[in-house]
Amino acid sequence: MASTATRLATLARQLTVEHGLSGFTVDEVCERAGVSRRTFFNYFASKDDAVLGLSARGDTAAKEERETRFLAGGDPTSDRTSARLLDDLAELAIDRWTSAEVTVEHVREVQAVVEREPRLLTRCIERVLADERVDIELVERREGLPAGDLRAATAVSIMNALAGATFREFLAPANTDSLADILARRLAAARALLSHDLERTS
């Protein structure tokens, strides 16, 4: 299943770069991939989602396992947030990237289609915001925080900032490190900085 989704997404990106989003049809993607329209829409809700690789047919079992493992790391009855909250958010991000088979080539392909079709950026932002809301709710549940508690949103914001910087370093021509290694370094730096600030204000 993953190979079919990857093939459809890759073909949709290639056609977008060559002809623009309006320059080809779903039928053309299906013909090149050797699948039916029904198969295409089993994987992607729209041509835009195919181009961006936003599959509508994710591995539900794997997603539930990741989230269950994350939730298990907290203690909702405690008055303090768990010490490993940021570490576990980082692990959650890495698990998702691994599941999505994120590679340098994949990210650069998506960059190319967004440059060709800037309107796709809106769809990207919508997905990021939706994922952010999911993560905030996960943190609230894990830590026993009330809805809207700024600690949950702040933890997710910190991780999203680290993730963005991680991807920029990952795409650097001279980089040879994995996403996991880069994120671990940046998380360690953030921890050192936050600990230093806490020491100065305590």
Helices and strands as residue ranges (DSSP letters): H 2-19, G 21-23, H 26-33, H 37-43, H 47-52, H 60-71, H 85-99, H 104-116, H 120-143, H 150-170, H 179-201
